[in-house]
Amino acid sequence: MAVCSVASCIVAPSLLAADWSRVGVEVQRAKQAGAIWLHLDVMDGLFVENISFGPQMVEAVRRVSDLFLDVHLMIQRPDRYLERFIKAGASQITVHVEAEHDGGVEQTLRRIRAAGLRCGLALRPETPLETVLPYFGLIDLLLVMTVVPGFGGQAFLERQTMPTLRAACDRRHAMGLNFDLQVDGGIDARTAVIARENGANVLVCGTSFFGAADAAAAMKALLGQGAGSGA
């Protein structure tokens, strides 16, 4: 099995689980714990049931941080809002293959890339991998959702999603590509091990990071370092 090394694995704390009344402090806490990415989940109440925040939050975080801002658009019409998130300071924008795109998924990905950002593509747990295969040569990251998107704190869907992740890892290797494989949902010290064993090298974590009393220790556990890591 391809297991990502600690050196190459990235933990991306999800701002959805942070204390929004202290966003600047929470962002700095993540950085001090060793985070180099922040994950920002944008939800519109249409593509998913929940509503989170929009480009204004991305802009606010950018003003107080130089971290890599990994913006995940869980919205029905991502193509119509790209420019707002690009202007707000996103470093990478990930859109869903299941969303609506006026010019198609490929055009949306190319627009993100043309703006100088990294582009990602996401799929829900129930979406077949074959749906995203045509775009493998266009992406910098594939996000395999490990919970039903829309709410934090859900249980990790191992049986439903790890075969998809493993197949994506194998197909990426067969095609000679090197885009990142990201997982999001139910990631803690125990499930991070499972995700890494199946090829993931970017781990989105919410409650397991921002809910921890010691964020630095939580980071080490998620990376499989030290006691209590689950490795």
MARLUMFI-203225 format. One line per 10 residues: their letters; for each residue y, x, z of N, C-alpha, C, CB. Coordinates in steps of 0.05 Angstrom, whole numbers, plus 5000, padded with zeros to 4 digits. Atoms other than C-alpha are relative to their C-alpha. Glycine has a CB too. Layout:
REM MARLUMFI-203225
a> Y,X,Z,Y,X,Z,Y,X,Z,Y,X,Z  ...
***
This chain:
REM MARLUMFI-203225
mavcsvasci> 4976,5017,5000,5000,5000,5000,5025,5017,5000,5000,4981,5024  4974,4986,4999,5072,5022,4987,5015,4992,5024,5016,4995,4974  4985,5006,4976,5106,5027,5054,5026,5016,4999,4984,5006,5026  4975,4985,5001,5180,5045,5055,5002,5018,5024,5024,4981,4998  4997,4981,4977,5197,5105,5098,5025,4991,5016,5003,5029,4989  4977,5006,4984,5246,5100,5155,5026,5010,4987,4997,5012,5028  4976,4989,5012,5294,5144,5117,5011,4983,4978,4994,5028,4990  4991,5015,5023,5297,5098,5057,5003,4970,5006,4980,5003,4978  4998,5028,4993,5293,5031,5093,5028,4993,5011,4978,4992,5020  4973,5009,4992,5358,4992,5104,4997,4975,5016,5019,4996,4975
vapsllaadw> 4997,5024,4984,5371,4942,5159,5027,4988,4995,4995,5005,5031  4974,5013,5007,5425,4892,5138,5004,4977,5020,5000,4989,4971  4995,5022,4981,5449,4852,5199,5014,4977,4987,5017,5011,5024  4988,5024,5012,5465,4781,5181,5022,4989,5017,4978,4979,4995  4977,5010,4986,5534,4758,5201,4997,4971,5009,5025,5003,4983  5004,5028,4992,5508,4687,5206,4992,4998,5029,4977,4988,4982  5009,5001,4972,5479,4705,5274,5020,5013,5019,4973,5014,5002  4980,4987,4983,5541,4741,5300,5017,4979,5014,5017,5019,4983  4980,5017,4986,5594,4713,5347,5025,5000,4982,5006,5011,5029  4977,5001,5019,5646,4689,5297,5027,5000,5014,4997,4975,4984
srvgvevqra> 4975,4998,4985,5699,4686,5351,5009,5029,5004,4999,4985,5026  4995,4971,4996,5694,4762,5354,4990,5015,4976,4986,5010,5026  5012,4989,5024,5678,4779,5282,5006,5030,4998,5011,4986,4975  4993,4971,5002,5715,4846,5282,4984,5017,5019,5029,5004,5005  5016,4985,4980,5680,4868,5346,4971,5001,4992,5004,4987,5027  5029,5002,5008,5612,4845,5320,4995,5019,4977,4993,4972,4993  5003,4982,5023,5622,4884,5255,4999,5029,5010,5023,4995,4979  5000,4973,4990,5639,4947,5293,4976,5006,5017,5025,5004,5017  5024,4996,4984,5580,4936,5340,4977,5006,4981,4994,4975,5016  5021,4995,5019,5535,4934,5279,5002,5028,4989,5001,4980,4977
kqagaiwlhl> 4996,4973,5011,5565,4998,5251,4992,5021,5020,5029,5004,4991  5006,4981,4979,5559,5034,5317,4970,5002,5005,5014,4993,5026  5030,5000,4997,5485,5014,5320,4986,5014,4977,4990,4972,5003  5012,4986,5022,5474,5049,5254,4999,4985,4974,4973,5009,5007  5001,5016,5024,5483,4993,5203,5018,5013,4979,5009,4971,5005  4983,4992,5023,5508,5014,5134,5005,4976,4981,4987,5023,4985  4996,5025,5015,5501,4944,5104,5006,4978,5019,4975,4994,4982  4998,5026,4986,5524,4876,5128,4992,4978,4980,5029,4995,5011  5009,5022,5017,5492,4813,5100,5016,4975,5006,4969,4994,5003  4983,5024,4996,5537,4752,5090,4988,4977,4984,5029,5006,4991
dvmdglfven> 5012,5023,5012,5503,4686,5076,5021,4978,4995,4977,4989,5017  4981,5021,5008,5548,4637,5038,4985,4975,4993,5018,5009,4976  5014,5025,5004,5524,4565,5041,5020,4977,4995,4982,4993,5025  4981,5020,5009,5556,4505,5008,4994,4971,5008,5003,5001,4971  5007,5027,4993,5520,4445,5037,4988,4984,4978,5024,4985,5011  5012,5013,5024,5492,4428,4968,4974,5014,4993,5020,5001,4976  5025,4985,5007,5443,4483,4948,4982,5001,5025,5008,5028,4991  5014,5002,4974,5423,4485,5022,5016,4980,5017,4998,5029,5014  4988,5022,4984,5438,4434,5076,5023,5010,5017,4980,4987,5017  4979,4990,4982,5481,4479,5119,5025,5009,4985,4988,5024,5017
isfgpqmvea> 4975,4989,5010,5553,4502,5108,5007,5023,5018,5023,4978,4999  4993,4977,4983,5573,4571,5131,5029,5008,4996,4982,5024,4993  4973,4991,5005,5635,4606,5103,5003,5008,4971,5006,5025,5018  4994,4994,5028,5668,4627,5038,5012,5027,4997,5018,4979,4989  4989,4973,5006,5706,4685,5007,5020,5009,5021,5014,4999,4974  4981,4992,4979,5757,4684,5064,4987,5017,5021,5014,4975,5012  5014,4984,4980,5705,4710,5112,4993,5027,4989,4974,4985,5009  5006,4974,5012,5684,4764,5064,5025,5017,5000,4989,4996,4971  4974,4986,5000,5757,4784,5057,5007,5010,5028,5022,4983,4989  4994,4992,4972,5766,4785,5133,4983,5023,5009,4996,4976,5019
vrrvsdlfld> 5018,4978,4992,5705,4829,5143,5008,5026,4985,4971,4993,4994  4992,4976,5016,5728,4876,5087,5024,5013,5012,5005,4992,4971  4976,4988,4988,5795,4885,5122,4994,5017,5024,5019,4978,5007  5005,4985,4975,5762,4912,5185,4976,5019,4997,4994,4981,5022  5024,4984,5003,5703,4949,5155,4997,5012,4972,4975,4984,5006  5006,4987,5025,5682,4998,5101,4970,4999,4994,5009,5029,5000  5028,5003,5004,5609,4977,5106,4994,4987,4973,4987,4984,5022  5010,5013,5025,5569,4955,5044,4997,4971,5006,4974,5013,4990  5001,5029,4996,5579,4880,5040,4981,4987,4980,5029,4987,4999  5022,5012,5016,5516,4846,5015,5003,4970,5002,4972,5009,5011
vhlmiqrpdr> 4992,5028,5000,5539,4776,4996,4978,4983,4986,5027,4995,4987  5022,5017,5010,5483,4724,4987,5011,4972,4995,4976,5000,5019  4988,5026,5006,5508,4662,4951,4978,4978,4998,5015,5001,4973  5018,5023,4999,5465,4602,4971,5016,4976,4993,4986,4997,5028  4983,5021,5009,5509,4556,4930,4991,4990,4973,5029,5009,4999  5010,5013,5023,5496,4508,4874,5011,5011,4974,5006,4970,5001  4987,4989,5024,5545,4538,4824,5011,5027,5005,5022,4980,4990  4989,4973,4994,5551,4612,4838,5017,5011,4978,4977,5019,5005  4984,4989,5022,5578,4628,4769,5029,4992,5001,4988,4992,4974  4973,5010,4998,5640,4587,4784,5017,5013,5022,5000,4970,5003
ylerfikaga> 4986,4988,4977,5658,4627,4846,4998,5030,5001,4988,4989,5026  5004,4971,5000,5641,4698,4827,5026,5016,5004,4987,5010,4974  4975,4985,4999,5713,4722,4817,5012,5000,5029,5020,4989,4981  4988,5001,4973,5733,4698,4887,4986,5019,5019,4998,4971,5010  5015,4982,4982,5678,4738,4921,5004,5029,4991,4971,4993,5001  4994,4973,5010,5691,4798,4877,5027,5010,5011,5000,5001,4969  4973,4994,4991,5765,4797,4895,5000,5003,5031,5019,4978,4992  5001,4999,4971,5747,4787,4969,4989,5026,5010,4983,4977,5011  5010,4974,4992,5712,4854,4971,4970,5003,5003,5012,5007,5026  5029,4997,4999,5638,4843,4962,4992,5025,4986,4986,4975,4986
sqitvhveae> 5012,4976,5013,5597,4905,4946,4977,4992,4982,4991,5020,5022  5022,5010,5016,5538,4866,4919,4999,4970,5003,4972,5013,5010  5002,5029,4999,5529,4793,4901,4972,4993,4990,5022,4987,4982  5027,5010,5007,5461,4760,4901,5001,4970,4995,4979,5007,5022  5001,5028,5007,5451,4693,4867,4971,4990,4999,5015,4994,4973  5027,5011,5001,5392,4646,4866,4992,4993,4972,4997,4976,5019  5010,5007,5026,5349,4637,4805,4998,4970,4997,4972,5012,4995  5003,5030,5001,5342,4563,4824,5027,4986,4998,4986,4991,5025  4973,5013,5002,5418,4551,4823,5007,4993,4972,5021,5019,5012  4990,5007,5026,5457,4523,4765,5019,5021,4990,5013,4972,5000
hdggveqtlr> 4983,4979,5012,5489,4573,4718,5009,4990,4972,4985,5028,4998  4991,5010,5025,5533,4550,4660,4989,5016,4976,5030,5000,4999  5009,4983,5022,5515,4609,4616,4972,5011,5004,5019,5022,4996  5027,4990,4995,5446,4621,4646,5001,5022,5021,4987,5010,4975  5002,4980,4979,5423,4669,4700,5008,5027,4990,4971,5001,5012  4993,4973,5011,5429,4730,4655,5029,5004,4998,4987,5003,4973  4971,4997,5003,5502,4718,4641,5013,5004,5027,5012,4976,4986  4989,4997,4973,5517,4710,4715,4995,5028,5011,4987,4980,5020  5006,4973,4991,5482,4776,4731,5017,5020,4985,4970,5006,4996  4984,4981,5016,5519,4812,4675,5029,4999,5008,4997,4994,4970
riraaglrcg> 4972,5002,4991,5586,4786,4700,5004,5015,5026,5008,4970,5004  4998,4985,4974,5572,4814,4769,5000,5030,4994,4977,4993,5019  5002,4972,5007,5552,4881,4739,5026,5010,4986,4976,5005,4982  4976,4992,5015,5613,4882,4692,5024,5004,5019,5006,4979,4979  4978,4998,4981,5658,4875,4753,4997,5026,5017,5001,4976,5019  5005,4976,4986,5629,4940,4780,4985,4997,5026,5026,5012,5006  5016,5005,4976,5586,4909,4834,4970,5002,4994,5007,4972,5012  5029,5002,5003,5512,4913,4846,4993,4970,4999,4985,5014,5023  5008,5028,5002,5476,4848,4828,4972,4996,5010,5003,4991,4971  5026,5007,4989,5418,4815,4862,4991,4972,4991,5000,5002,5030
lalrpetple> 5011,5026,5007,5372,4756,4847,4981,4992,5023,4985,5001,4973  5016,5010,4977,5339,4713,4901,4983,4977,4991,5018,4991,5022  5017,5023,5005,5282,4664,4901,4990,4988,5026,4976,5007,4982  5009,5014,4977,5260,4612,4951,4970,5005,5004,5005,4969,4997  5028,4995,4995,5191,4616,4984,4981,4986,4981,4993,4992,5028  5018,5016,5017,5162,4563,4938,5003,5006,4970,5005,4971,5004  4994,4994,5028,5190,4592,4873,4980,5022,4990,5029,5009,4997  5019,4980,5011,5138,4629,4830,5015,5026,4991,4985,4989,4976  4989,4974,5008,5151,4703,4817,5006,5000,4970,4982,5023,5008  4996,5000,5029,5145,4689,4742,5028,4991,4993,4979,4982,4987
tvlpyfglid> 4973,5010,5006,5213,4654,4746,5021,5023,4999,5008,4980,5021  4981,4979,4999,5249,4719,4761,4992,5025,4983,5005,5009,5028  5009,4977,5016,5208,4768,4719,5017,5007,4976,4971,4995,4991  4984,4994,5023,5252,4761,4657,5025,5016,5006,5007,4975,4986  4975,4987,4993,5310,4790,4696,4997,5026,5015,5016,4981,5018  5005,4976,4985,5277,4850,4728,5016,5024,4990,4970,5007,4999  4985,4978,5011,5312,4898,4681,5030,4998,5004,4994,5003,4972  4972,5005,4998,5380,4870,4699,5011,5002,5029,5007,4973,4990  4992,5003,4972,5380,4872,4775,4999,5026,5016,4983,4979,5014  5001,4978,4981,5394,4921,4831,4984,4993,5025,5029,5009,5008
lllvmtvvpg> 5014,5010,4977,5359,4879,4883,4986,4974,4995,5019,4998,5024  5014,5026,5000,5307,4824,4888,4997,4991,5029,4972,5002,4985  5002,5011,4973,5312,4780,4950,4978,4979,5000,5027,4988,5009  5022,5020,4996,5247,4745,4970,5006,4987,5027,4972,5014,5000  4994,5014,4975,5267,4692,5020,4974,4996,5016,5014,4972,4994  5024,5003,4983,5217,4692,5078,5002,4977,5019,4995,5026,5016  4998,5026,4987,5241,4626,5106,5013,4981,4979,5018,5000,5026  4985,5019,5017,5268,4562,5073,5029,5005,5004,4991,4970,5006  4972,4993,4996,5341,4581,5061,5017,4977,5011,5012,5010,4974  4981,5020,4990,5396,4545,5099,5006,5002,5029,4990,4974,4994
fggqaflerq> 4996,4999,4971,5387,4558,5173,4988,5025,5011,4988,4976,5014  5010,4977,4987,5378,4618,5218,4979,4992,5021,5022,5016,5013  5019,5005,4978,5324,4626,5271,4973,4988,4992,5013,4983,5020  5025,5012,5008,5265,4602,5229,4977,5020,5002,5002,4990,4971  5024,4983,4999,5194,4629,5232,4994,5012,4973,4976,4984,5010  5007,4984,5024,5172,4682,5182,4976,4988,4986,4994,5029,5009  5022,5013,5016,5129,4651,5126,4983,5022,4987,5012,4981,4979  5015,4977,5010,5080,4708,5119,4981,4993,4977,4984,5013,5022  5020,5007,5020,5024,4674,5080,5012,4990,4974,4981,4979,5011  4988,5011,5024,5071,4641,5032,5017,5020,4984,5018,4977,5007
tmptlraacd> 4981,4982,5013,5118,4699,5017,4991,5029,4995,5025,5000,5015  5008,4972,5003,5082,4765,5026,4984,5005,4974,4983,5009,5024  5012,4996,5026,5038,4756,4964,5020,5003,4978,4980,4978,4993  4979,4999,5020,5101,4745,4924,5014,5027,5001,5021,4978,5004  4987,4974,4997,5134,4807,4953,4982,5023,4990,5006,5005,5030  5019,4979,5010,5072,4850,4940,4998,5000,4970,4972,4996,5013  5001,5002,5029,5067,4824,4869,5025,5011,4987,4995,4971,4991  4974,4989,5011,5141,4840,4857,5000,5030,5002,5023,4988,5016  5001,4971,4997,5130,4910,4884,4983,5013,4979,4990,5007,5029  5018,4989,5020,5071,4922,4839,5011,4998,4972,4973,4985,5002
rrhamglnfd> 4988,5003,5026,5106,4894,4778,5023,5019,4995,5008,4970,4995  4978,4981,5002,5168,4935,4791,4990,5028,4994,5017,5000,5026  5012,4973,5005,5125,4998,4794,4989,5002,4972,4978,5005,5021  5012,5000,5026,5088,4979,4731,5021,5002,4977,4983,4975,4996  4978,5000,5020,5154,4970,4694,5018,5025,5002,5017,4975,5003  4984,4976,4996,5182,5036,4719,5028,4995,5010,5001,5015,4974  4974,5007,4989,5240,5003,4755,5002,5008,5029,5005,4970,4997  4996,4991,4973,5270,5020,4822,5020,4983,5016,5009,5029,5000  4982,5017,4985,5311,4961,4846,4990,4995,5028,5004,4972,4985  5007,5005,4973,5312,4944,4920,4984,4974,5003,5025,5000,5018
lqvdggidar> 5015,5025,4993,5264,4893,4950,5009,4992,5028,4969,5004,4999  4988,5010,4975,5298,4852,5005,4985,4976,5010,5029,4994,4996  5011,5024,4987,5270,4801,5054,5021,4989,5019,4973,5006,5014  4980,5013,4983,5311,4751,5093,4987,4976,5013,5025,4992,4983  5010,5024,4986,5287,4703,5147,4977,5007,5019,4991,4979,4981  5021,4995,4981,5248,4712,5211,4993,5029,5004,4975,4984,4993  5006,4972,4999,5253,4787,5210,5007,5011,5028,5017,5016,4979  4997,4987,4974,5242,4821,5277,4982,5025,4999,4991,4981,5024  5015,4974,4999,5206,4885,5300,4971,4996,4989,4999,5011,5028  5028,5004,5009,5137,4854,5286,4999,4993,4971,4988,4977,5016
taviarenga> 5001,5009,5028,5151,4820,5219,5012,5021,4982,5014,4974,4997  4989,4978,5016,5191,4880,5195,4978,5019,4990,5022,5016,5015  5023,4983,5008,5127,4920,5195,4984,4988,4977,4981,5004,5025  5014,5014,5021,5092,4868,5153,5015,5001,4974,4995,4970,5008  4983,4999,5024,5150,4865,5104,5000,5028,4987,5028,4991,5006  4999,4972,5011,5153,4941,5097,4973,5006,4987,5006,5020,5022  5027,4995,5011,5077,4944,5086,4996,4987,4973,4979,4990,5019  5002,5014,5025,5086,4896,5028,5021,5008,4980,5000,4970,5004  4982,4989,5019,5141,4936,4995,5030,4997,5005,4994,4989,4975  4971,5004,4995,5207,4913,5025,5013,5026,5010,5004,4978,5021
nvlvcgtsff> 4984,4977,4989,5260,4967,5036,5027,4992,5010,5002,5021,4979  4975,5011,4989,5319,4922,5055,4993,4976,5017,5021,4993,4978  5008,5020,4981,5310,4880,5117,5024,4985,5011,4983,5012,5023  4978,5016,4989,5360,4824,5133,4991,4989,5027,5008,4977,4980  5008,5010,4973,5359,4808,5207,5025,4988,5013,4989,5023,5017  4978,5014,4987,5401,4759,5246,4998,5001,5030,5001,4972,4991  5003,5003,4972,5382,4738,5315,4988,5025,5013,4983,4976,5007  5014,4977,4989,5337,4799,5326,5019,5024,5003,4977,5008,4983  4981,4978,4998,5398,4844,5317,5024,4991,5017,5010,5008,4972  4976,5009,4985,5461,4806,5339,4994,4987,5026,5016,4982,4982
gaadaaaamk> 5007,5013,4974,5423,4770,5394,4989,5020,5020,4979,4979,4995  5011,4980,4982,5399,4835,5424,5022,5012,5018,4986,5023,4984  4981,4987,4982,5433,4865,5485,5007,5028,4992,4989,5000,5029  4997,4973,5009,5424,4934,5456,4995,5001,4970,4981,5020,5015  5002,5001,5029,5438,4932,5381,4988,5025,4988,5027,4994,4987  5011,4975,5010,5421,5005,5371,4970,5001,5004,5013,5024,5014  5029,5001,4995,5353,4996,5403,4986,4980,4981,4994,4992,5029  5011,5020,5018,5342,4934,5360,4998,5012,4972,5018,4975,4999  5000,4987,5026,5359,4975,5298,4976,5018,4998,5026,5015,4995  5022,4981,5000,5308,5028,5316,4973,4985,4999,5000,5017,5025
allgqgagsg> 5025,5016,5001,5254,4975,5329,4995,4988,4973,5002,4977,5021  5003,5012,5027,5267,4942,5262,4992,5021,4980,5026,4987,4991  5007,4978,5018,5260,5010,5228,4973,5012,5007,5021,5021,5001  5026,4990,4992,5195,5023,5265,5002,5026,5015,4983,5004,4976  4996,4975,4985,5224,5078,5309,4997,4994,5030,5027,5012,4994  5001,5002,4971,5204,5085,5382,4984,4978,5011,5028,4998,5010  5016,5020,4986,5172,5040,5433,5010,4972,4994,5000,5005,5030  4993,5027,5004,5171,4966,5421,5006,4993,4971,5023,4992,5016  4994,5004,5028,5178,4974,5346,4981,4982,4986,5002,5027,4986  5020,5016,5013,5115,4937,5330,4984,5015,4979,5012,4976,4988
a> 5013,4984,5020,5093,4994,5285,4974,5011,5010,5018,5023,4991
***
